[in-house]
């Protein structure tokens, strides 16, 4: 690490030019640029920028750099703090700039957000439930089940699920698996009979 060049300066500096630029970038572009990107823009070699950034943010290796960054971040926090007036002013400014550029969708969105910030719009979700009459229930059953056998199979599965603690879908899957296994066995028997006849 090279020490800062204080030759001929009225005030002594604690930081090298690269360190100073890193501090400036890191604090002014906080959240926009990564620490590595700040180190690259400050002039550190791209291959070692990640390591340099990590070292510069380590208070054990560079306590003065970390202290300066912390001081700047405290100052910036006051500037970045969002309050309702500042938020509305920014939305107004962005909306005006967008309108001037012909970006009417952006301008409309800014107006909407301003309205939401002031409480003009309230998002509401409503879930409506109603009891079905016996006729409506019968109509839904007939629509979902094409035959009495299909309805009986479903109600048997439902009954089994309710009293066994299993899910209807699990019971149905077991039945499908069992039916598929039965079909495989039947086909195996059928083909084994064919191969025996050929052998004779």
N, C-alpha and C positions, 0 to 999 in steps of 0.2 A: 504494500500500500504506500502510495506517495503522500507525503505531508503537503498541506496547503502552502502555496507560495505567497508569503506575506511581505516579500521584499518590496520596499517603496510604498507600502500601503499605510494610510493613516490609522485605520482600524484593523486589528488582527482578526482573521477569519479562522473558524474551527474546521471548515469543510473544504474539500477539494472542489473544483468546478463540477466534476461529475456527480459528487455527492450532493452538492447544492441543487443541481438540475434534477437529480432523482427526488430530492425532498420536494421541490416545487411541483414536479409532475405528479408524484404520488399523492400529495395533498390536494392539488387542484383538480385532478382527474380521478379522484377516489370513487370507486364503483364503476368507472368507465374503462379504465385500463388495469391490467393485472400488474403486480409488482415486477414481474419479469419484463413486461412491455415497457414499463417506466424505466427500468435499468437499460434496456436497449436504446430507448430514445435519449437517455442521459449520456450515451456514448460508450457504454460497456459492450464488450464483445458479445455477439449473439450466442456463441457457444457456451459462455460462462455467465450469461445474464441472470439465469435462474439462481445460480449459486450466489452471485454478487447481491441480488435482491434479498435473498434469504439472510445473508450476512449483514446487510445494511439495516434490516429490520430486527436483528438480534441485539437486545440491549446489552448482552455480555461482550459482544465484539465491537459494537459502535454505540455506546450509551448516549453520546452527544447527538447523533443522527436521530435516534429513537426519541430523545427528549424534544428535539426540534419538531419532529413529525407530530408528536403528541400535542405540543403547544399549538401548532397550526390547525390540527384537527379540532381542538376545543374552540378556536376562533371561527373555524368554518361551520361548526355545528350551529352556531347562532345564525349564520347566513342561510344554512340549509334548512333550518327548522321551518316546517310548514305550518302556517296558521291559516285560518279561513280567508282572511283578507288577501294574503299573499297568493294563496291558491286561486282565488277568484281573479285577481289581477293577472296572474300568469295565463289563466285560461282565456281571459279577455284579449290579452296581447297575442297569444297564439291564434285565436280565432280571427282577429283583425288581419294578422299577417297572412293567414290561410285565405281569407276572403280576397285580399289584395292580389294573391297569386292565382285566384280562380279555383282554389281547392275548397269547394263548397261543402263537400262531405266532411272534411276535417273541421270546417267552421261550424257546421251543424252539430257535430259531436261535441265540440267545445261548449256550445250553448246547452246541450243536454247535460253535460257534466257540471256546468255552472248551476243549472236548475237542481240537479241531484244534491250538490253541495249545500244549497240553500234550503233543501227539504221540499221542493216543489213536486218531485216525483217520488213515489213510494212503490217499491217492488212488492207485489202481493202474489202469493200463491194460494190458491183455494182448492181444496179437495172436497168434492161433493160425493156424498154417499147417500143412498136411499134404499129403503127396504123394497124387495121385490114382492109383487103380489103373486098369488099362487099361479095365476094364468101366465105371468111373465116368466116365472121359474119353469113351468112346464114347457113353455115355448123355447127357452134356452136349452133345456135338456134334450128336446126333440131335435134342435139344431145341431147339438154337439154329438149326439149318438144316433147312428143311422139305423140301428136295430135293437130289439129287446136284448139279444144275446150280448151285444157290445155294452149296453147299459148294465146288464147283470155282471159281466166280467169286471167292469169298472167298480161297481159297488162292492163286489167281493174283494177286489184289491184294496179298496178304501177301508173296508171293515178289517181286513188282515193288517193293514198298516196301523189303524187306530189302536188295535188291541195288542199288537206285537211291538209297538214303539219304533217301527221302521218307516221309511218313506215309501210312498206309493211308487215313485220312480224306481227305487231299489227293488221292490217286489216285482214290478213289471220287467225289469232287466233280468232278474233271476229266472222268470218264466220264459223270456225270450232265449236266454242261454240254454235252459233246459230243453226248449223246443228245438233249438239248433242242434243240440247234442243228440236228441232223439232222431232228427233227420239224418245226421251223419251216420249214426248206428244203422239206420234203415238202409242207407245207401251202401254202407260197408257190407251189410248182409247180402244185399241185392247183387253187388259186384263180386263178392266172394263166391256166390252161387254160379255166376256166369263163368268165372275162371275155373271152377271145379268141373263144369260141363265141358269146357274146352280141353281140359287136361284128360278127360275120359275119352 
